[in-house]
């Protein structure tokens, strides 16, 4: 804890020591300027920054690079940092307090305005709730967004008085709002030689992995057997040294990462550990989901928590493949919807009444404008399910908020339909779901996760390539071209599984009674957001055998909301 001499500024930090455990204690002060900083995360190019400044380092800590860089460059230093970071810097010369968050939103930062012009900030929403005068007030529009997406996108939180600092931005205390210091570039011209892009990706990915191996503690990797994590492990092995890998195992083949991961581990001689994902005790679920401080409906958070807990027994840092799907066009929905978009809308609309099953759904999607197709895939309660779910009053006030929010992002993005989908994923899904999930579940057990595919130089190189080049063939065409020769053929041919736990089995089995009690309980009804009959319909859909896709997602979204309601 550090408090300024005049008592106006207080900075606190609880450290997970990864680089320079002895010399990197925070809050850290600059003896030349008096500036003081607290920062969560890692700055991977800290040695380069200190070298460019010609300044003899006092420590081996990356935190010092932020202080020294600020002394020379001021706010411009944020755009020179390469890494994941969220923090606060106080400059006593100007009295300024700055909050800053990294480009891709790997590290979280929330803040609240206090009576008398004060500002409080933290890494977790729960740290700020007690500071709000009169207690927290729910943000109904944020909850409407949650029921559509399964998470609450920045800058909103579940509470009116607490905001998320958006990625790639900084906020000066007393300013009207955040300022952006980086933007993902628009796609370039299709005429660019793809071989140049492949070579650039190869170089940048190798550099991103190597920079994320710097640590004074044991380092490992999460290995799913998919393209992204397998390439990370291959590049870790190429960099030298023994590699430890961790893989999730489940009884359901569609979620089981074991066989393919074992092939990669064998090829690179890693010290490999398989972690069985069993249903957590019911008493752990409220605590686990409560770490988000607001409703969070991604069920893979359970699997993430369990694998982080197991890995922490062996390593303090784990590299992941997160961000690869967003950077290289790995989602099935991107390829499917972009192909449907090439079908003339009038033909799709004319054929729709005469088709059945998946063809009917495909024709329905093809008949929509591009944004509506994307939204239909994106929303949890899509089609007519949202109308049946929301209470009339809540629907009248906030029912259309999610569609308008997502439409603004989608239509402001550059490029074709697939480019816009990828840009919107970067602005919402990546920081507000994937990165939040990984950070909350890993930091809860003092494990640091690093994502090489979220290196901003690599992201920029991928973004400049038009999406159709990424989506050729099975998708991730440029990534496959760059590193396909380093992977077993079975991995290259494998289908995308995603990272998940078999929660549909859990909810239909051991957790069934817990589920019913929470979804039919008084806390959820008291919110007056969703119709009780729609909740029962969703549970029945899962129990009737519809145990994949939307029913599973919807039930977990409602369960997370019910547990949040009980915490109020």
C-alpha positions as CSV (number, residue, x, y, z in Angstrom):
1,X,0.0,0.0,0.0
2,X,1.2,3.5,-0.9
3,X,-0.5,6.8,0.2
4,X,0.6,10.2,-1.1
5,X,1.9,12.7,1.4
6,X,-1.3,14.8,1.0
7,X,-3.5,11.8,1.4
8,X,-5.3,12.3,-1.9
9,X,-4.1,9.2,-3.7
10,X,-3.8,5.6,-2.4
11,X,-2.5,2.7,-4.5
12,X,-2.7,-0.9,-3.4
13,X,-1.4,-4.1,-5.0
14,X,-1.4,-7.8,-4.2
15,X,1.4,-9.4,-6.2
16,X,1.8,-12.6,-8.1
17,X,5.6,-12.5,-8.5
18,X,6.6,-13.9,-11.9
19,X,9.5,-11.7,-13.0
20,X,12.1,-10.5,-10.4
21,X,10.3,-11.7,-7.3
22,X,12.8,-9.9,-5.1
23,X,13.1,-6.6,-6.8
24,X,9.7,-6.0,-8.4
25,X,7.5,-5.2,-5.4
26,X,4.7,-2.8,-6.0
27,X,3.5,0.0,-5.6
28,X,6.8,1.0,-7.4
29,X,8.1,4.6,-7.4
30,X,10.4,6.3,-9.8
31,X,13.2,8.1,-7.9
32,X,13.6,10.7,-10.7
33,X,10.0,11.8,-11.2
34,X,8.3,10.6,-8.0
35,X,5.7,8.8,-10.1
36,X,4.1,5.7,-8.5
37,X,2.5,2.8,-10.3
38,X,0.6,-0.4,-9.7
39,X,0.2,-2.7,-12.7
40,X,-1.3,-6.2,-13.2
41,X,0.1,-8.3,-16.0
42,X,3.4,-8.5,-17.9
43,X,5.2,-6.1,-20.3
44,X,7.1,-8.4,-22.6
45,X,9.4,-5.8,-24.3
46,X,10.5,-4.2,-21.0
47,X,14.2,-4.8,-21.7
48,X,13.9,-3.1,-25.1
49,X,12.2,-0.1,-23.6
50,X,14.8,0.3,-20.9
51,X,17.6,-0.1,-23.5
52,X,16.1,2.5,-25.8
53,X,15.9,4.9,-22.9
54,X,19.6,4.4,-22.1
55,X,18.7,4.2,-18.5
56,X,20.5,1.8,-16.1
57,X,17.8,-0.4,-14.5
58,X,17.4,-0.5,-10.8
59,X,15.6,-3.9,-10.9
60,X,14.9,-6.8,-13.3
61,X,11.2,-6.0,-13.2
62,X,9.0,-5.1,-16.2
63,X,7.2,-2.7,-14.0
64,X,10.2,-0.4,-14.0
65,X,9.9,0.0,-17.8
66,X,6.5,1.5,-17.5
67,X,7.8,4.1,-15.0
68,X,10.9,4.9,-17.0
69,X,9.0,5.1,-20.2
70,X,6.4,7.4,-18.7
71,X,9.2,9.8,-17.5
72,X,10.4,10.1,-21.1
73,X,7.3,9.8,-23.2
74,X,4.3,10.6,-20.9
75,X,1.0,9.0,-22.0
76,X,2.6,8.0,-25.3
77,X,4.4,5.1,-23.5
78,X,1.1,3.1,-23.5
79,X,1.3,2.7,-27.2
80,X,4.9,1.4,-27.0
81,X,4.2,-1.4,-24.5
82,X,3.9,-4.9,-25.7
83,X,2.0,-7.2,-23.4
84,X,-1.0,-7.5,-21.1
85,X,-1.5,-4.9,-18.5
86,X,-4.0,-3.0,-16.4
87,X,-2.9,-0.5,-13.9
88,X,-2.8,3.0,-12.4
89,X,0.0,5.6,-12.5
90,X,0.1,8.7,-10.3
91,X,2.3,11.6,-11.3
92,X,2.8,14.0,-8.3
93,X,4.2,16.7,-10.5
94,X,0.9,17.2,-12.2
95,X,-1.3,15.5,-9.7
96,X,-2.6,13.3,-12.4
97,X,-3.9,9.8,-11.9
98,X,-4.1,7.6,-15.0
99,X,-5.8,4.2,-15.4
100,X,-4.8,2.1,-18.4
101,X,-5.7,-1.2,-20.0
102,X,-4.0,-3.3,-22.6
103,X,-5.0,-3.5,-26.3
104,X,-6.9,-6.8,-26.3
105,X,-8.3,-6.6,-22.8
106,X,-6.3,-9.5,-21.4
107,X,-6.3,-7.9,-18.0
108,X,-9.4,-6.4,-16.4
109,X,-9.9,-3.0,-14.8
110,X,-13.1,-1.5,-13.3
111,X,-13.7,1.9,-11.8
112,X,-16.3,3.9,-10.0
113,X,-16.9,7.6,-9.4
114,X,-17.4,8.4,-5.7
115,X,-19.0,11.4,-4.0
116,X,-16.9,14.5,-3.9
117,X,-15.2,13.7,-7.2
118,X,-13.3,10.7,-6.0
119,X,-12.3,7.7,-8.2
120,X,-11.9,4.1,-7.1
121,X,-10.5,1.3,-9.3
122,X,-9.8,-2.4,-9.0
123,X,-9.3,-5.6,-10.9
124,X,-12.6,-7.0,-9.7
125,X,-16.1,-5.7,-9.5
126,X,-16.5,-7.0,-5.9
127,X,-13.8,-4.7,-4.6
128,X,-15.9,-1.7,-5.5
129,X,-19.4,-2.7,-4.6
130,X,-19.0,-1.7,-0.9
131,X,-17.8,1.8,-1.9
132,X,-21.0,2.8,-3.7
133,X,-23.1,5.2,-1.7
134,X,-26.4,3.6,-0.8
135,X,-25.3,0.3,-2.2
136,X,-25.1,-0.9,-5.8
137,X,-28.0,-0.3,-8.2
138,X,-28.6,-2.8,-11.0
139,X,-28.1,-1.7,-14.6
140,X,-31.1,-3.1,-16.3
141,X,-29.8,-2.5,-19.8
142,X,-26.6,-4.3,-18.9
143,X,-28.7,-7.3,-17.8
144,X,-30.5,-7.2,-21.1
145,X,-27.2,-7.4,-22.9
146,X,-26.3,-10.3,-20.6
147,X,-29.4,-12.3,-21.5
148,X,-28.5,-11.9,-25.2
149,X,-24.8,-12.6,-25.1
150,X,-24.1,-14.5,-21.8
151,X,-21.7,-11.8,-20.6
152,X,-21.9,-8.0,-20.1
153,X,-19.7,-6.1,-22.7
154,X,-17.6,-3.1,-21.7
155,X,-18.0,-0.4,-20.6
156,X,-21.1,-1.6,-18.7
157,X,-21.2,-3.8,-15.6
158,X,-24.2,-5.2,-13.8
159,X,-24.2,-2.0,-11.6
160,X,-24.9,1.5,-12.7
161,X,-22.1,3.0,-10.6
162,X,-19.3,0.7,-11.8
163,X,-17.7,0.8,-15.3
164,X,-15.2,-1.4,-17.1
165,X,-12.3,0.5,-18.7
166,X,-12.5,-0.7,-22.4
167,X,-9.4,-2.3,-23.9
168,X,-6.7,-0.2,-25.6
169,X,-7.7,2.9,-23.6
170,X,-6.7,5.1,-20.6
171,X,-8.6,7.3,-18.3
172,X,-7.4,10.4,-16.5
173,X,-9.1,11.0,-13.2
174,X,-11.6,13.8,-13.6
175,X,-11.8,13.4,-17.4
176,X,-15.1,13.0,-19.2
177,X,-14.3,9.5,-20.4
178,X,-11.5,7.2,-21.6
179,X,-9.2,7.9,-24.5
180,X,-8.2,5.2,-27.1
181,X,-4.5,4.6,-27.7
182,X,-4.7,1.8,-30.2
183,X,-7.1,0.4,-32.8
184,X,-7.1,-2.8,-34.7
185,X,-6.3,-1.9,-38.4
186,X,-8.8,-2.4,-41.2
187,X,-8.2,-5.2,-43.8
188,X,-5.8,-4.4,-46.6
189,X,-6.2,-5.1,-50.3
190,X,-6.7,-8.7,-51.5
191,X,-3.9,-8.2,-54.0
192,X,-1.3,-8.7,-51.3
193,X,0.8,-11.9,-51.9
194,X,-0.5,-14.4,-49.3
195,X,3.0,-15.9,-49.0
196,X,4.3,-12.6,-47.6
197,X,1.5,-12.7,-44.9
198,X,2.4,-16.3,-44.1
199,X,6.1,-15.5,-43.5
200,X,5.2,-12.4,-41.4
201,X,2.8,-14.5,-39.3
202,X,5.5,-17.2,-38.9
203,X,8.1,-14.7,-37.6
204,X,5.7,-12.8,-35.3
205,X,4.2,-15.9,-33.8
206,X,7.6,-17.3,-33.0
207,X,8.6,-14.0,-31.4
208,X,5.4,-13.8,-29.4
209,X,5.9,-17.2,-27.9
210,X,9.5,-16.6,-27.0
211,X,8.8,-13.4,-25.3
212,X,6.1,-15.0,-23.2
213,X,8.6,-17.6,-21.9
214,X,10.5,-15.1,-19.8
215,X,9.8,-15.8,-16.2
216,X,11.6,-16.6,-12.9
217,X,9.0,-19.3,-12.1
218,X,8.0,-22.6,-13.8
219,X,6.1,-22.2,-17.2
220,X,3.8,-24.6,-18.9
221,X,1.0,-24.7,-21.5
222,X,-2.6,-25.7,-21.9
223,X,-2.8,-28.1,-24.7
224,X,-6.1,-28.9,-26.3
225,X,-4.9,-30.7,-29.4
226,X,-6.4,-28.0,-31.6
227,X,-4.4,-25.9,-34.0
228,X,-3.8,-22.9,-31.8
229,X,-2.5,-24.5,-28.6
230,X,-0.6,-27.2,-30.5
231,X,1.3,-24.5,-32.4
232,X,2.1,-22.7,-29.2
233,X,3.5,-25.9,-27.7
234,X,5.5,-26.6,-30.9
235,X,7.1,-23.1,-30.7
236,X,7.8,-23.5,-27.0
237,X,9.7,-26.7,-27.8
238,X,11.5,-25.0,-30.6
239,X,12.6,-22.3,-28.2
240,X,14.4,-24.9,-26.1
241,X,14.0,-26.4,-22.7
242,X,11.5,-28.9,-21.2
243,X,7.8,-28.2,-21.8
244,X,5.0,-29.1,-19.4
245,X,1.5,-29.5,-20.9
246,X,-1.9,-29.9,-19.4
247,X,-5.0,-31.3,-21.2
248,X,-8.7,-31.7,-20.2
249,X,-10.3,-35.1,-20.4
250,X,-14.0,-35.8,-20.3
251,X,-16.2,-38.9,-20.9
252,X,-18.0,-37.2,-23.8
253,X,-16.0,-37.6,-27.1
254,X,-17.2,-34.2,-28.5
255,X,-15.4,-32.5,-25.6
256,X,-12.5,-34.8,-25.0
257,X,-9.2,-33.2,-25.9
258,X,-7.0,-36.1,-24.8
259,X,-6.2,-38.2,-28.0
260,X,-5.0,-35.3,-30.2
261,X,-3.2,-33.6,-27.4
262,X,-1.4,-36.8,-26.6
263,X,-0.1,-36.9,-30.2
264,X,1.3,-33.4,-29.9
265,X,2.8,-34.0,-26.5
266,X,4.5,-37.2,-27.8
267,X,5.9,-35.4,-30.9
268,X,7.5,-32.7,-28.8
269,X,8.4,-34.8,-25.8
270,X,6.5,-32.7,-23.3
271,X,5.9,-33.7,-19.7
272,X,2.2,-34.2,-20.2
273,X,-0.6,-34.3,-17.6
274,X,-4.2,-35.2,-18.3
275,X,-6.9,-33.6,-16.1
276,X,-10.3,-35.2,-15.7
277,X,-13.1,-32.7,-15.5
278,X,-15.7,-33.9,-13.0
279,X,-18.8,-32.0,-11.8
280,X,-17.8,-29.6,-9.1
281,X,-19.6,-29.9,-5.7
282,X,-22.7,-27.7,-5.8
283,X,-21.4,-25.6,-2.9
284,X,-18.5,-24.5,-5.0
285,X,-20.5,-23.1,-7.9
286,X,-21.7,-19.9,-6.2
287,X,-18.2,-19.1,-5.1
288,X,-16.7,-19.9,-8.5
289,X,-19.2,-17.9,-10.6
290,X,-19.2,-15.2,-7.9
291,X,-15.6,-14.3,-8.8
292,X,-16.9,-12.4,-11.8
293,X,-18.8,-10.0,-9.7
294,X,-21.7,-10.0,-12.1
295,X,-23.6,-12.7,-14.1
296,X,-21.3,-14.6,-16.4
297,X,-22.9,-17.3,-18.5
298,X,-20.0,-19.1,-20.2
299,X,-20.2,-22.6,-18.8
300,X,-16.5,-23.3,-19.8
301,X,-15.6,-21.2,-16.8
302,X,-16.0,-24.4,-14.8
303,X,-13.6,-26.3,-16.9
304,X,-11.2,-23.4,-16.9
305,X,-11.3,-23.2,-13.1
306,X,-10.6,-26.9,-12.7
307,X,-7.7,-27.1,-15.2
308,X,-6.1,-23.9,-13.7
309,X,-6.3,-25.4,-10.2
310,X,-4.6,-28.6,-11.4
311,X,-1.9,-26.8,-13.4
312,X,-1.1,-24.5,-10.5
313,X,0.3,-27.4,-8.6
314,X,3.2,-27.6,-11.1
315,X,3.6,-24.2,-12.8
316,X,3.0,-20.5,-12.1
317,X,2.6,-19.4,-15.7
318,X,0.7,-21.2,-18.5
319,X,0.7,-20.3,-22.2
320,X,-2.6,-20.6,-24.0
321,X,-3.9,-20.6,-27.6
322,X,-6.6,-18.0,-26.7
323,X,-7.1,-15.4,-29.5
324,X,-6.2,-17.7,-32.3
325,X,-9.7,-18.1,-33.5
326,X,-10.3,-14.4,-33.5
327,X,-7.0,-13.5,-35.3
328,X,-7.1,-16.3,-37.9
329,X,-10.8,-16.7,-38.6
330,X,-11.3,-20.0,-36.8
331,X,-15.0,-19.9,-35.9
332,X,-17.4,-22.0,-37.9
333,X,-20.0,-19.3,-37.8
334,X,-17.7,-16.9,-39.7
335,X,-17.3,-19.3,-42.6
336,X,-20.9,-20.5,-42.6
337,X,-22.5,-17.0,-42.5
338,X,-20.1,-15.5,-45.1
339,X,-21.0,-18.3,-47.5
340,X,-24.7,-17.8,-46.8
341,X,-24.2,-14.2,-47.6
342,X,-23.2,-15.0,-51.1
343,X,-26.7,-16.4,-51.8
344,X,-29.1,-13.9,-53.3
345,X,-31.5,-12.8,-50.6
346,X,-34.6,-12.9,-52.8
347,X,-33.9,-16.5,-53.8
348,X,-33.4,-17.6,-50.2
349,X,-36.6,-15.9,-49.2
350,X,-38.5,-17.6,-52.0
351,X,-37.1,-21.0,-51.2
352,X,-37.5,-20.8,-47.4
353,X,-41.2,-21.9,-47.2
354,X,-40.5,-25.1,-49.2
355,X,-37.6,-26.4,-47.2
356,X,-37.3,-28.2,-44.0
357,X,-34.7,-28.8,-41.2
358,X,-31.3,-27.3,-41.6
359,X,-31.9,-26.2,-45.1
360,X,-34.9,-24.2,-44.0
361,X,-32.8,-22.5,-41.3
362,X,-30.0,-21.8,-43.8
363,X,-32.4,-20.2,-46.3
364,X,-33.9,-18.1,-43.4
365,X,-30.4,-16.8,-42.5
366,X,-29.5,-16.2,-46.1
367,X,-32.6,-14.1,-46.6
368,X,-31.5,-11.7,-43.8
369,X,-29.2,-8.7,-44.0
370,X,-25.6,-9.4,-42.9
371,X,-25.9,-8.0,-39.4
372,X,-29.1,-9.9,-38.7
373,X,-27.4,-13.2,-39.7
374,X,-24.5,-12.5,-37.3
375,X,-26.8,-11.5,-34.5
376,X,-29.0,-14.7,-34.9
377,X,-25.9,-16.8,-34.4
378,X,-24.5,-14.7,-31.6
379,X,-27.6,-14.3,-29.4
380,X,-28.3,-17.0,-26.7
381,X,-32.1,-16.6,-26.9
382,X,-32.4,-16.1,-30.6
383,X,-35.4,-16.4,-32.9
384,X,-38.6,-16.1,-30.9
385,X,-37.0,-17.4,-27.6
386,X,-36.1,-13.9,-26.4
387,X,-39.7,-12.7,-26.8
388,X,-40.9,-15.6,-24.7
389,X,-38.2,-15.2,-22.1
390,X,-38.4,-11.5,-21.1
391,X,-41.2,-10.1,-18.9
392,X,-43.3,-7.6,-20.8
393,X,-42.1,-4.6,-18.8
394,X,-38.5,-5.4,-19.0
395,X,-38.8,-6.2,-22.8
396,X,-40.5,-2.8,-23.3
397,X,-37.7,-1.0,-21.6
398,X,-34.6,-2.8,-22.8
399,X,-35.5,-5.7,-25.1
400,X,-33.9,-4.3,-28.2
401,X,-30.7,-3.0,-26.5
402,X,-28.5,-6.0,-27.4
403,X,-29.4,-5.8,-31.1
404,X,-28.7,-2.1,-31.3
405,X,-25.4,-2.5,-29.4
406,X,-24.1,-5.2,-31.7
407,X,-25.4,-3.5,-34.8
408,X,-23.4,-0.4,-34.0
409,X,-20.2,-2.3,-33.7
410,X,-20.8,-4.5,-36.8
411,X,-21.8,-1.7,-39.1
412,X,-18.9,0.6,-38.1
413,X,-16.3,-2.1,-38.9
414,X,-14.5,-2.0,-42.2
415,X,-14.4,-4.7,-45.0
416,X,-16.8,-7.3,-46.1
417,X,-19.2,-9.4,-44.0
418,X,-16.6,-11.8,-42.7
419,X,-14.2,-8.9,-41.8
420,X,-16.9,-7.3,-39.8
421,X,-17.7,-10.4,-37.9
422,X,-14.1,-10.9,-37.0
423,X,-13.8,-7.2,-35.9
424,X,-16.9,-7.5,-33.8
425,X,-15.6,-10.6,-32.1
426,X,-12.4,-8.7,-31.2
427,X,-14.4,-5.9,-29.7
428,X,-16.7,-8.0,-27.6
429,X,-16.3,-11.8,-27.3
430,X,-12.6,-11.8,-26.9
431,X,-12.1,-9.3,-24.1
432,X,-15.5,-9.6,-22.3
433,X,-15.9,-13.4,-22.4
434,X,-12.8,-15.3,-23.2
435,X,-10.2,-13.1,-21.6
436,X,-12.3,-12.3,-18.5
437,X,-13.0,-16.0,-18.0
438,X,-9.3,-17.0,-18.2
439,X,-8.2,-14.1,-16.0
440,X,-10.8,-14.7,-13.2
441,X,-10.3,-18.4,-13.0
442,X,-6.5,-18.4,-13.3
443,X,-5.8,-15.5,-10.9
444,X,-8.1,-17.1,-8.3
445,X,-5.5,-19.8,-7.9
446,X,-2.5,-17.5,-8.5
447,X,-1.8,-18.8,-12.0
448,X,-0.8,-16.4,-14.8
449,X,-2.0,-17.2,-18.3
450,X,-0.3,-15.7,-21.3
451,X,-1.7,-15.7,-24.8
452,X,0.8,-15.4,-27.7
453,X,-1.9,-15.1,-30.3
454,X,-3.0,-11.9,-28.7
455,X,0.4,-10.2,-29.3
456,X,-0.7,-6.9,-30.8
457,X,1.9,-7.0,-33.6
458,X,0.6,-10.4,-34.7
459,X,-3.0,-9.3,-34.4
460,X,-2.2,-6.3,-36.6
461,X,-0.6,-8.5,-39.3
462,X,-3.6,-10.8,-39.3
463,X,-6.1,-7.9,-39.4
464,X,-4.5,-6.5,-42.5
465,X,-5.2,-9.7,-44.4
466,X,-8.8,-9.7,-45.8
467,X,-10.9,-12.3,-44.0
468,X,-11.6,-14.4,-47.2
469,X,-7.9,-15.4,-47.3
470,X,-8.1,-16.6,-43.7
471,X,-11.3,-18.6,-44.3
472,X,-10.2,-20.6,-47.3
473,X,-10.5,-24.4,-47.1
474,X,-11.1,-25.5,-43.5
475,X,-10.4,-22.1,-42.1
476,X,-7.2,-20.6,-40.5
477,X,-5.6,-21.0,-43.9
478,X,-2.6,-18.7,-43.3
479,X,-2.0,-20.2,-39.9
480,X,-2.0,-23.7,-41.4
481,X,0.3,-22.6,-44.1
482,X,2.7,-21.1,-41.6
483,X,2.9,-24.0,-39.2
484,X,1.1,-27.1,-40.6
485,X,4.4,-28.9,-41.1
486,X,5.0,-28.8,-37.4
487,X,1.9,-30.7,-36.4
488,X,0.7,-34.3,-36.6
489,X,-1.7,-34.9,-39.6
490,X,-4.5,-35.9,-37.2
491,X,-4.4,-32.4,-35.6
492,X,-4.5,-30.7,-39.0
493,X,-7.5,-32.8,-40.0
494,X,-9.3,-32.6,-36.7
495,X,-12.5,-30.7,-36.3
496,X,-12.8,-27.8,-34.0
497,X,-14.2,-28.8,-30.6
498,X,-13.8,-25.7,-28.5
499,X,-13.0,-25.7,-24.8
500,X,-15.9,-26.9,-22.7
501,X,-17.1,-29.1,-19.9
502,X,-20.0,-31.5,-20.2
503,X,-22.3,-29.4,-18.2
504,X,-25.4,-30.8,-19.9
505,X,-24.6,-34.1,-18.3
506,X,-24.0,-32.5,-15.0
507,X,-27.2,-30.5,-15.1
508,X,-29.2,-33.5,-16.2
509,X,-27.6,-35.6,-13.5
510,X,-25.9,-34.7,-10.2
511,X,-26.6,-30.9,-10.5
512,X,-30.2,-31.3,-11.6
513,X,-31.8,-30.7,-8.2
514,X,-29.5,-27.7,-7.6
515,X,-30.4,-26.3,-11.0
516,X,-34.1,-26.5,-10.4
517,X,-33.9,-25.0,-7.0
518,X,-32.0,-22.0,-8.2
519,X,-33.9,-21.3,-11.4
520,X,-37.3,-21.7,-9.6
521,X,-36.1,-19.8,-6.6
522,X,-37.3,-16.4,-5.2
523,X,-34.0,-14.5,-6.0
524,X,-34.4,-14.9,-9.8
525,X,-38.1,-14.1,-9.7
526,X,-37.4,-11.0,-7.7
527,X,-35.4,-9.5,-10.5
528,X,-38.5,-9.5,-12.6
529,X,-36.5,-9.9,-15.8
530,X,-37.6,-13.3,-17.1
531,X,-40.9,-15.2,-17.2
532,X,-41.1,-18.2,-14.9
533,X,-42.8,-20.2,-17.5
534,X,-40.0,-19.5,-20.0
535,X,-37.5,-20.7,-17.4
536,X,-39.4,-23.9,-16.9
537,X,-39.6,-24.4,-20.7
538,X,-35.8,-24.0,-21.0
539,X,-35.2,-26.6,-18.3
540,X,-37.6,-29.0,-19.9
541,X,-35.9,-28.6,-23.2
542,X,-32.6,-29.7,-21.7
543,X,-34.1,-32.6,-19.9
544,X,-36.0,-33.8,-22.9
545,X,-32.8,-34.7,-24.7
546,X,-31.9,-31.4,-26.3
547,X,-28.6,-31.4,-24.5
548,X,-26.4,-29.6,-27.0
549,X,-26.4,-26.1,-28.5
550,X,-28.8,-23.4,-27.4
551,X,-30.7,-25.3,-24.6
552,X,-27.4,-26.0,-22.7
553,X,-26.2,-22.5,-23.2
554,X,-29.5,-20.9,-22.1
555,X,-29.8,-23.0,-19.0
556,X,-26.3,-22.1,-17.8
557,X,-26.9,-18.4,-18.6
558,X,-30.1,-18.5,-16.4
559,X,-28.3,-20.4,-13.7
560,X,-25.5,-17.8,-13.5
561,X,-28.1,-15.1,-13.3
562,X,-29.9,-16.8,-10.5
563,X,-26.7,-17.2,-8.5
564,X,-25.9,-13.6,-9.1
565,X,-29.4,-12.6,-7.9
566,X,-28.8,-14.6,-4.6
567,X,-25.6,-12.6,-4.0
568,X,-27.3,-9.2,-4.0
